Each structure stands twice: as structure tokens, then as C-alpha cells.
């Protein structure tokens, strides 16, 4: 699986980050400290779109982060990797009954991020922001028996036909981190800058009666706890 290969590559790369080093400047020595953190938590996930009736779902997230603490600066920087699996619902209907019900999908993601952390109270409270690259799986129906359900708002579009979404996406994230040297809590909002449904537009899907272009932007809220070494 390609996602597993990305996880192994990033984990090995981050393993070469040293725990600490010092740098001499003209007016003395300033300690610049590197650290590695591991953490996990929960997510709330949705795809904001006008094409489908969606409802956010929950999931889990885990990851690693390498930090570069600059005591002489008002900010700190970090880079890292996150792996998550989240769910969401899209409304559909069965035939011939045509009873409307939620269709639950799950999505696996690997996210590579670079963050700036503005220090509000040294490194005890920081505001975070930065870009993120994402590789994700297809939208996978959790109940295979719903594959031939029709998506609400469409005459012939089936639930299984909207699974093959765009795999590579670019996100922006903002949030806050609070805690002490070896333990921190983070809340992070991640918004998709690219169209996750863009690949659907190349598949000649039957989008009657509206025939709208498929467009959707990821919206994810993550709550995480980190332990730093």
C-alpha cells in the first residue's frame, strides 16, 4: 500500500533528527533545541460541497513531529507526518423503496506538514499555522451492500461511483498548542485548498438532472496529545 510506504519513509527520515545541538553567535552561545514528539487523538471530518448532502463523522489520528525551538525568536517551527482514518456520511436512497438514509464512507490519509508556532507565552502556549501536503485513499463505503444505492439529488449516480476521488491534495492548517516541555495538547483545523472531487469530473459520471461540476473541500478538526523527547 502506498500510504504505508509514505509512513515508513517519513518515520526513517525523522529518526535522523538529533535531540539537541548548539550554535554560536557573535554575542554568545544560544542553545537551539530539536525534539521529536509522538501523539494521537480524535478527528471530526467532512467534505464541504454543494453536490452532495453530507454529515461530518469521527475518526482517529496519530503522528510524529520534529520541532526546532528558537529561544531568541518569537516563533518555533516544526515539521511532521500524520496518519488518520475518518468517516463521513453522504445521503442516498435505495431502490425500489427510495427510502433516504445515510451512506457512511471512510477515508485514510497521510499528511505532511510544516508549521510556524507563534509564542504567546514562551513555548507554553502557541498559535500554529502552515501548509500541508496530503495523500489519501479512495472514499470507501463501510457497508458494501449500499454500493448500488443512488446518491440524493441524482437520477442515476450510484454510491460506488463517487469513491475514486483525487489522491493528492494541498491543505492549510491553523490551530493552537499548549503544554509543557514534554507534554502538549494541540487543536488543529485543516481546510482543503484543492478540489477533492476533481477526479470525478474526468469519469463521465451521470450527474443528471443538475449536471454540476463536482467540487468539494476537506474540512477536518483534530484534537491531539503529544509526548516530546
N, C-alpha and C positions, 0 to 999 in steps of 0.2 A: 504494500500500500504506500502511495506517495506521501501521505501525511506522516506515516511512521518514519520514513526516510528523512523528512524535514526535522522531526523531533530529535532524531539521533544526531544529525549534523549540527544543530544548534547546541545541543547539550555538550557535545565534544568541544565545540568552539569556546563555549563559556567556561569550560573546565580549565582553560589555559589562563584565565584571569587571575592574577596574583592577589593575595589577600591584602597587601599593603606595599607602598613604596613612598619615598620622599623625594622632593625636588628642591634644589637650592636656587634661591633668587638673590638678586643683588643685595637686598637688605636683610638677609637671614634665611632661615630654613622654614618652609611651610609644609606641613605634612598633608599629603593628598592620599586619601584612603579609598581603596577599592574594596568592595564587598559583594558577596553573592547571596541572594535570597531565594528561597523556595516558598511557594504558597499555594493556596487554593481557596475556593469559595463557591458562590452560587451566582447564577445569571438570570436575568429576565430578558427575553429575546422576542423581536418582532421584525417584520419587513414592512415598512411604510409604503403603501401602494394604493392607487386608485383602481387597479384591475381586479382585485380580489377583496373579499370580506375576511379580514384576518383578526386574530386574537393572540396576544403575547403569551408565551409559555415560559417554563422554567428550565434550568439545566445546571450543569456543573462546569467549573473552570479550574485549571491548575497551571502553574508556570514557574519560570525561573527569571531572575532579574540580576543584572550586574550593575552596580552603582559606582559612580565616581564622585566622591564627596570633595567639594572645593571650599574649605573653610574661609578663604579670603574672598569668596564671591557670594552674591545674593541668591545664587541658584546652584542646584545639583543636577547632574544628568545621569540617565540610566538607559540601558537597552536590555531587551529580553525577548522571551518567547512565551506564548500562552497557548494552551490546548483546551478546547472546550467542546461540549456537546449540549445543544439547546433544542428546545421544542417550540413549535408554534402551531396554531390552528388556522385552517382555511375552510370556509363554509362550502359544503357541497350537498348533493342530493342523490338519492338512489332512484333507480327506475325498476319497475313502473310506478312504484309508490310515490316518488318525488317528495319524500319527507326530507326536510333540511336538517343536516346535522354537521357537527364539526369534524373535519378530517385532520388528524394530528400528524404532523411531519417532524422529523428530527434532522439536525444539521450538525456535522462535525467540522471544526475549524482549527487551523493553526495560524496564529497571528504573531508577526514580528514587529516590535515597536521600538521607537526611540523617543524618550520623554525628557522634557525640561521640567524641573521641580523648583518653583519659586518658594524660597524660605520665608514663611510668615513668622515663625517662632523657631529660629535656627533650623535644625532638622527634625524638630518635634511635630511641626505642622507645615505642610507644603501643599501648594496648588500645582497640579500636574497638567501638562498639555503636550501633544506631539502627534506625529504621523504614524501610520500603521499599515503594513502590507499583510494581506490575508490570502490564504489558500483554503478553500472549503470543499466539502463533498457535495454530492447531489442532495436535493431535498428528498428525503426518504420517508415514504409512508410507513407508519408504525404498524398499521393493520393492512396486510396485503389484500384482504377481502374487499377493501374500498377502492382498489385500483381503477375500476370501471365506473365509479361514481362520477357524476357531472359536476363541474365547478359552478357555483352560483353565479348567475349573470350571463352564462354562456349556454348556447344551444347544444353543442356537441363536444366541448372541451372536457376531456376526462382527467381525473385526478393524477393518473400516472404520467400524463403528457407534460406536466409542468415541473417535473423533477430535475431535468437536466439544465440547471442554471449556470451562470458564469462562475468559473472556479477561482479566478484571481480577481481580487478587489482591493481597493485602497480606502482606508478609513482615517478619520480624525478622532482623537480621544481627548477628553478633559476629565478632570477629577480632583481628588484630594487624598493625601496620605498623612496619617497621624500615628504617632507612637514613639518608641524609644529606640536605642541603638540596635537591639537585636529582635525587636518585635514591632511590627507596624500593621495598621489596618488601612485598606485602600478602597475607595469607591470610585468607579470609573464609568463614564458614559462614552460609548463608542458609536459613531454615526458613519454610515457608508457614503463615501463621496462618489462611488461608481454605481452603475445600474446592475444590481444582482440578477435581474431578469433579462438582461440584454441578449443573452444567448437564445432565449425563447423566440426572439424575433427572427432568427435565422432558420427556424424549424418548420415553417409553413403550417403552423397550427391553425385550426379552425376557430377564429375568435369572433364569430358571429354571435349576437347581432351588432355589437358595437365596433368590432374590428380596431380596437385601440392598440397602440404600441405598448408592449409590455415594459413596465418600468417600476422598480422598487429599490428602496434604500434601506440598508440594515440599520436597526436601532437596538442596541444592547446595553444593559446596565449590569455591571459586575461588582460584586462585593467580595473582597478577598482579604485574607490574613497572611502575612509574610513573616518568616523567621530568617534573620540575616546572620551570616557567619563572617 
